[in-house]
Amino acid sequence: RRSRNTSPFHKLCSRISPSPVDSNSTNCKREEELDNFAASRRQAIESTILSNINELPKLSDIAGLTEAKSALLEALVDPIQYPEWFQSSDLKPWKVVLLYGPPGTGKSVLSQAIVRESNSVLYQVSSSDLISTWSGQSEKLIRELFDHAIAQKKAAVIFIDEVDSLCRTRCASEDDANRRVKTELLVQLQRLHTVSNIVLICATNCPWDLDPAFMRRFEKRIYVGLPDFDARLAMLKQRLSVSDKKTILQPHLFPRS
């Protein structure tokens, strides 16, 4: 995962210092800084796109997670590959999906595999990439991220990891900046239902921390749990060389719990 300090947007923010607006020259400087912000937001958004989907894993490469893979195929891949199924009926494809479960169980890899199966464009974003210390910039970055994805000529998937960092339950002590970020994200979630080429996948290890207003927006919630015995065995087979499989893997010796 990228650190928040490595994105082009945050690198630019660290170099720009605020100054009082007290002269024409200062006004010009501030306008130039705003232009730099806009350019950096575009660069930050474009840096989240994975350009070569052929390097992404296939669903068949992922051991286990049978139910999660089946649910994602039904929820996201079928509407993209077979849009006529939904155009001729009252069925509406899911636009907002939540993957939840313990850390390290394959939520990010599943989203990548779905993108490869559907031949889509992937925007892989961490919540920290959408947070800025500058007032108003986080909302603009979120809005422009969705604008960029909607403008794609093919299907696009936005994957936001650790979404609970953005969408925690509201509280009385919450500051205005966090409220504005949540409001903007809710607006964009509603906007997804007006376009046909984009879906949003969010991942979290802590679904209980999510604001109820966001939980209601997730039309499909998919649990991605720890691998069972057969999945663990398949993972071992994938990682061992062909010559070692018969000599090392003796499943009857492995603990099943």
C-alpha positions in Angstrom: 0.0 0.0 0.0 1.1 3.5 -0.7 1.8 5.8 2.3 -0.2 9.0 2.3 3.1 10.9 2.1 4.1 9.3 -1.2 1.1 10.5 -3.3 1.7 13.4 -5.7 -1.0 15.4 -4.0 0.5 15.2 -0.5 4.0 15.9 -1.8 2.8 19.1 -3.3 0.9 20.1 -0.2 4.0 19.7 1.9 5.8 22.3 -0.3 3.1 24.9 -0.3 2.8 27.2 2.7 -0.1 29.5 3.3 0.4 33.2 3.1 -2.0 36.2 3.9 -3.9 37.7 1.0 -2.9 41.4 1.2 -1.8 42.5 -2.3 -2.3 41.8 -6.0 1.0 39.9 -6.1 -0.2 37.7 -3.3 -3.5 37.1 -5.0 -1.6 36.0 -8.1 0.5 33.7 -6.0 -2.5 32.1 -4.4 -4.1 31.6 -7.8 -0.9 29.8 -9.0 -1.0 27.7 -5.8 -4.6 26.7 -6.6 -3.6 25.7 -10.1 -0.9 23.6 -8.6 -3.4 21.9 -6.4 -5.6 21.1 -9.3 -2.7 19.7 -11.3 -1.5 17.7 -8.4 -5.0 16.3 -7.8 -5.1 15.1 -11.4 -1.7 13.5 -11.0 -2.7 11.8 -7.8 -5.8 10.4 -9.4 -3.9 9.1 -12.4 -1.3 7.5 -10.2 -4.0 5.2 -8.7 -4.8 3.6 -12.0 -3.3 0.2 -12.7 -2.4 0.4 -16.3 -1.7 -3.3 -17.2 -4.6 -5.4 -16.0 -2.9 -8.5 -17.5 -0.5 -8.4 -14.6 -3.4 -8.7 -12.1 -4.3 -12.1 -10.6 -7.1 -14.2 -12.0 -9.9 -15.5 -9.8 -8.6 -19.0 -10.5 -5.3 -17.9 -9.0 -6.9 -17.2 -5.6 -7.2 -20.3 -3.4 -10.4 -20.7 -1.4 -12.9 -17.8 -0.9 -15.4 -19.7 -3.1 -18.5 -17.9 -1.8 -16.8 -14.4 -2.0 -15.7 -15.0 -5.6 -19.1 -16.3 -6.6 -20.8 -13.3 -5.0 -18.5 -10.8 -6.7 -18.9 -12.5 -10.1 -22.7 -12.2 -9.7 -22.6 -8.7 -8.3 -20.0 -7.0 -10.6 -18.8 -9.1 -13.5 -22.1 -10.3 -14.9 -23.6 -6.7 -15.2 -20.5 -5.6 -17.1 -20.2 -8.6 -19.4 -23.9 -9.1 -19.9 -25.6 -5.7 -19.7 -28.5 -6.9 -21.8 -29.7 -9.0 -18.9 -30.4 -5.9 -16.9 -31.6 -3.6 -19.7 -34.5 -5.8 -20.5 -35.7 -6.3 -16.9 -36.3 -4.5 -13.7 -33.1 -5.8 -12.2 -30.6 -3.2 -11.3 -26.9 -4.1 -11.0 -25.2 -3.5 -7.7 -23.0 -0.3 -7.7 -21.5 -0.2 -4.2 -20.0 -3.3 -2.6 -18.3 -3.8 0.8 -15.7 -6.4 1.4 -15.1 -7.0 5.1 -13.1 -9.4 7.2 -9.8 -9.9 9.0 -6.7 -8.3 7.7 -4.7 -10.2 5.1 -7.5 -12.4 3.8 -7.4 -11.2 0.2 -9.9 -8.3 -0.1 -7.5 -6.2 -2.3 -6.5 -9.2 -4.4 -10.2 -10.1 -5.0 -10.9 -6.6 -6.3 -7.9 -6.9 -8.7 -9.1 -10.2 -9.9 -12.6 -8.9 -10.5 -11.1 -6.1 -12.6 -9.2 -8.5 -14.7 -12.3 -10.8 -15.2 -14.4 -7.8 -16.3 -11.6 -6.1 -18.3 -12.2 -2.9 -16.5 -10.1 0.1 -15.4 -9.0 -0.1 -11.7 -8.5 2.9 -9.5 -6.7 1.5 -6.4 -7.0 4.0 -3.6 -6.2 4.0 0.1 -8.3 6.2 2.4 -5.2 8.1 3.3 -4.8 9.2 -0.3 -8.1 11.1 0.0 -7.2 13.0 3.1 -5.6 16.4 3.0 -4.6 18.8 5.7 -5.8 21.7 3.4 -9.3 22.8 3.8 -11.6 21.7 0.9 -9.0 19.7 -0.9 -10.2 16.3 0.3 -13.7 16.9 -1.0 -12.4 18.1 -4.4 -10.1 15.0 -4.7 -13.0 12.6 -4.0 -15.2 14.4 -6.5 -12.6 14.5 -9.2 -11.7 10.8 -8.6 -15.3 9.9 -9.5 -15.4 12.4 -12.4 -12.2 10.8 -13.8 -13.7 7.3 -13.5 -17.0 8.2 -15.0 -15.3 9.8 -18.0 -13.7 6.5 -18.9 -14.9 4.9 -22.2 -15.0 1.5 -20.6 -16.1 0.1 -17.3 -14.2 1.3 -14.2 -13.8 0.0 -10.7 -12.9 2.3 -7.8 -11.4 0.3 -4.9 -11.0 2.2 -1.6 -9.1 0.3 1.1 -9.6 1.0 4.8 -12.8 2.9 4.1 -13.5 3.0 7.8 -10.9 5.7 8.1 -13.1 8.0 6.0 -16.6 6.8 7.1 -16.5 6.3 10.9 -19.6 6.8 12.9 -20.4 10.4 13.4 -20.0 12.0 16.8 -20.7 15.3 18.5 -17.0 16.2 18.7 -16.4 15.6 14.9 -14.9 18.6 13.1 -16.4 20.2 10.1 -13.7 18.9 7.7 -14.6 15.3 8.5 -18.3 16.0 8.0 -17.7 17.6 4.7 -15.6 14.6 3.5 -18.4 12.2 4.5 -21.0 14.4 2.9 -19.1 14.5 -0.4 -18.6 10.8 -0.4 -22.3 10.2 0.2 -23.1 12.5 -2.7 -20.8 10.5 -5.0 -22.3 7.2 -3.8 -25.7 8.4 -4.8 -24.3 9.6 -8.1 -23.2 6.1 -9.0 -26.8 5.1 -9.7 -27.0 7.7 -12.5 -24.1 6.2 -14.5 -23.6 2.7 -15.9 -19.9 2.3 -16.3 -18.6 2.5 -12.7 -18.8 0.5 -9.5 -17.3 1.1 -6.1 -15.6 -1.6 -4.0 -14.7 -0.7 -0.4 -12.7 -2.8 2.0 -12.5 -2.7 5.8 -11.4 -4.8 8.7 -13.8 -3.0 11.1 -17.3 -2.8 9.6 -18.8 -2.0 13.0 -16.9 1.3 12.9 -18.7 2.5 9.7 -21.3 5.2 9.9 -24.9 3.7 9.5 -25.5 6.1 6.6 -22.7 4.5 4.7 -23.6 1.0 5.6 -27.1 1.5 4.1 -25.5 2.5 0.8 -23.7 -0.8 0.4 -26.0 -2.9 -1.7 -23.9 -6.0 -1.3 -21.7 -6.9 1.8 -19.4 -9.8 1.3 -17.4 -11.4 4.1 -13.9 -12.4 3.2 -12.8 -14.8 6.0 -9.7 -16.8 6.9 -8.9 -19.7 4.6 -10.2 -23.2 5.5 -8.0 -26.3 5.5 -8.4 -27.0 1.8 -7.6 -23.4 0.9 -4.5 -23.4 3.0 -3.4 -26.6 1.3 -4.0 -25.1 -2.1 -1.9 -22.1 -1.1 1.0 -24.3 -0.1 0.8 -26.2 -3.4 0.9 -22.9 -5.3 4.0 -21.8 -3.5 6.0 -25.0 -3.6 7.8 -26.2 -6.7 6.3 -29.0 -8.8 9.1 -31.4 -7.8 8.5 -30.8 -4.1 4.7 -31.3 -4.0 4.7 -35.0 -3.6 7.6 -35.3 -1.2 6.6 -32.4 1.2 2.8 -32.2 1.1 1.3 -34.9 3.3 -2.1 -33.5 4.1 -2.9 -36.2 6.7 -0.1 -34.7 8.9 -1.5 -31.1 8.8 -3.6 -29.8 11.7 -7.1 -29.0 10.6 -7.7 -26.2 13.2 
